[in-house]
Amino acid sequence: MAITKFFLITAAFLAPVFLSAQPHQKEKEPASAVSLFRDHGVASAYSTTRGTVATVDGNGRNIVLSWLFDVRGGYALLMLDAATGKSEVFPMPFSPGGDCPYASILSSRGRFYTLFNGNFAEFDPGKRAFTFHHKTTRQMAMGMTEDDKGRIWAVTYPNSGVVSFDPATGVFTDYGYLNKENWQQYQRYMAADDQGWIYFALGNTNSQLIAFNPGTRQVNKLLKPDERKRGSAYLYRNKDGKVYGQALADKNGTWYQLYNGVIKTIGTGHQSNPKPIITGSQALRHLSFPDGSKIIGLDLIDKILTTEDAHNGKKNAVHFDYPSEGSWVMGVGASPDHRSIIGGGSFPMRQFNYAVADDQWSTRAALGQYNALTTSGQYVFFGSYPSGNLVMWDTKKEFKANGAKAKDSNPRVLYECTPVIHRPHRVLVHTDGKTVILGGTPEYGYTGGGLLFYDISTNKQVLLTDEDIEKDQSTMSLTNIAKGKVLGGTTVAPGTGGERKANLALLYIIDPVSKKVEWKEPVIPGVQSYTDLTTRKDGKVYGIADRKIFFLFDPVTKKIVYQKDLFKEYGYAVGEQSPRVFINGKQDDLYILFEHAIAKVDHKSAGIRLLAKTPQAIRAGGCFLNDRLYFVCGSHLFSYGL
């Protein structure tokens, strides 16, 4: 799917992401190390919208309200005058903490609501201000609605917390958590019947419909165990005063009538007649103004708002501006020509290039969120979220954004792996130079991800499932080892919103020719994830487990040669969805990126030596170019001179 500039729509079921660094232990750094760091600027200097509505202000003027999201999280609400483009930005009345809106609602009174980072907020465009905010149970609303009395309701991830706010009285009520599961719950749909019962639909591991009586606080789980499905349930409020739902959204599937807390099966063929309620996920787009005029486009890249007049159809394009600290970045790499640092900005999805010698930035539309990347010859390979796409960019050919699946597009999607792989964690080019291997966690609600083998010389592919590698686990890290084999490290983390079923992560050796696992073992007790792996010249493999255990593994004897917990000295290694902890420098030089430190490996002792404490927390790794280590701090590209 090509990502266009029209609205820059976010993925509908993005997993919650928090960008704050972990606490660490202080250690004395080498003298004058700070002077060796450079800030090269923001990699992708844009924000994205997390919900947009067309409405009017207190003077009856058409305005646009849009939640803004950048590396800080949902930091502000943008208000635009539709006729002039005049912009006003209202900072959130609480710290976003890396969180952002996943649901919002424009009420019948014309006020705009959301809930995230444990805070509920009301914005009144008539007063041009946030007029109410209240702390509540964690974390963020996934579904919101308005009842017949004008009260605003929200249900929150991950444990189905329910809250209400009465704008008439100013009373806010937190009802606490209403449903318990052993997985994180997503509640995308919420509604109230005309009797005052509140309903919400949840998923993704196992769907369910919940009824709640605010007066008695009675909770009814409406779907029987054999009626629940993997995925998300669906419901809506009908004009007849009742709520209707399904175990999974399916126009040909079974419908249920939900009323007065009771569920009734009504078969198939139900004709929806929804009560108009302006609410939705972070992809909310209510584009019609009260006078019938419409928003045609809201472009946060070129900063242009386009509207269409209801009476004469005339289009009006106006420029606007907004502040941004830039989008977050999953990781960076060196370009094949060794002249640039490349990577992808996320929300909006942008592919960026930093020309080192010229100190110049450029960005283009990207084919999703570039979680993982690697290079081979003239090619760059990205592992892209969502859909677990393997993307190839031929840097010797013209950049052509003709759509993800167009054969003449460059970059282009080679293969889509979802649901087996949905969130890539690692992409590796095999030593044969033609086989590209992609691993990661599966689709929302699934447990256990697979492994893709793609031959770029023949365009043939084999996609293994977790059953072929290790059931209920996913590949987190990969490295080439002797005799053409590949060493992989797993994670027990499920797909987003999935159920964790495994207890111990493991290392495994696989033959890319036969696609068979030849050996596997949980070599380090208690480890939940093998964060990163890299092979040194003698064939042994360095690894980082659980972002803190440094180890040396011998693939011949299949034994751990050395290991040490580095957390007390250095804190956690860098994270993100494809951790680039190890950076190979000149010849045999090998470096490790921690959140607050940079270290170098001593191959003789397998120990590490501190090079510097970082002036800012490192959020993502990491590559080497021209005697400098490059990495990401916040939304900025930083480097350290060696």
C-alpha positions, 0 to 999 in steps of 0.5 A: 500500500502506497502511503500518500500525503492525503491525511497520512492515515495511521495504522488502525491498530498500532500497538501502544509505544512509549519512548522514555528511556529506562533508569540506569546506573551512573558511571564515570565517563572518559574525559571530554567524551561529550565533545565527540557527540554531534546532533545532526538534526531531526530525521523526519520533521513532521507530525501526524494526525490521531483523529480529525473532525470538521466543526465550528467555533464559537462564532460559527466559523468552519474549523478543523480540529486534529490531534497532533502526534510526534516523538513526544506522543499526542502533544497538542490539538491543532485548530485550523480556520477552514477559510484562512488557514490560521492555525492555533495549537493547544498543548495537552493539559497533561504530559503525553508521556509518549502515549497518544489518542487511539480514540476520540469523540466530537459530542452533540454539544460540539466538544472534542474528547479523548483519553490517553496516558491515564488522562481524560480531556475535553476541548471546547472550540467555542471557548478555544480551550481545554475546559476539563481534564481528569486523571484516570486508570491507565492507559488509553481509550480504544473506544468512546461513545455518547449516551442519550443523556449526553454523557461521554463514555470511554473504555481503555486498553489494556484491561477494559477500564470504563469511565464517564463524564457528564458535561452538564454537571462536571461529574467524572466517574471512574468505574475501574477495570471491568474485564480480566484476560491474560492478554492485553485487550483492544476495545474498538467499539462502544455504545449505549442503549436507550435504557442506559446500559453501556456495551463494548466489543473487545479483541484481539486474542478472543473476541467478547461483547460486554454489557455494563449497568452503571447504576448497579455496576453489574457486568455481563459477558455476553458471548459464550466461550464457543461463540468467541473468535480470534479477532475483534468483536463489533457493535453499534448503536441503532436508531431503534434504541438498541445495540447490535453486534457480532463476534467478528465484523462480517456482513454475512455473519450472525448478528446479536441484539444487545438490550437492557444488558441481555443478548439475543441472537437474531441471525444473519441479514440484519440491516444497520441503521446507526444513530449518528455519533461522531467517534472512532479510532486514531483514524477518525475522519469526520470531514463534513462541516455543519453547513455541508462543506467538506474537507478534501485534504489535510496535508501535514507534510506540505501543510495545506488544507483543502476544502470544498464549498457546499453551495458552489463546489468551489475548492479552497486551499490554504496553507497553515503551520504547526510546531513539531519535534519530528516523528519517531525513528525505528533505526538507522543504517549506512547507505550502500554508497557509504555517503548517507545515513538512511532509515524511516520516520514513523507516523507519518511514514517517511523514508529519509536520507541524510547526506553526511558530507553535505549535511543535507536532509531529504524525505519521501513517502515510505511503504509503511513503518520501516522497522528493520533494515539491512543492505547488500550491494546496491540494495536496501531491504526493509522489514515494514509494519504493518503487514510484515512486508519485505521491501527492496530499494534498488539505490542504483535506479530512480526512486519511483513511488508508483504504489507498493505492488507496482513492479516498476515502483522503487522501493517495492514490496517483494512479499507480504507476510501477514498474519505469519509476520506482521511486525518485523524484528529482523531482516538479514541477507544470507552469505549467498548474496541472494537469499533475504530472511525476515523474522518477526511477531505475527498479526494482532491477537496471534501467538508465534511468528514465522520466518520468510526466505526470499530469493531475489534472483528467482523471486521465489519464497518460502514462509515458515510458521512458528510450528516450523521453528518453535511453537508460540515464539517469534524470531527477534534476532538473526546472524549468519554463521559457518557453513551457510547456516543461520543462527536465530534468537527468539522472543516469547512476546506474542503478536500485539494483543496476543496471548503469551504462551511460551516461557523461555526464549531460545537460540536455534540453527537453521539451514536456509537451503532445506529450511529445517531447524537443525538445533534449538535450545534455551541456552540462558535460563530465564531469558525472554528475548534474544535482543541482538546477535552478531558473528565475529571472524572466528565464527563465535557469536556475540549476543544481547539477551533481554537487553542486558545480558551480554554473552558469547556463543560457540555455534560449533559446541552449541555452548555459552562461552561467556556471559555477564549481566551488564545492567548495573554498569550500563543500564539497558541496551537500546531497544525498538522493534528491531534493536540494532545494538551491535555496530561493526566498525573498522576491521574487527571493531565492535561497539555496543549501544546502551540507552545511556552509554557507548561501549567497545568489545574486547575480543580477547577477554570478551569484556567491554570498555566504556567509551562515553556516557551519552548526553541524551538517551539513545532510543534506537541504533545504530550504524558506522560510517566514516569513523563515527557511530550513528544512532537516534536520540528522540527524533534526532540523528546523533553521532559519536566520533571514534 
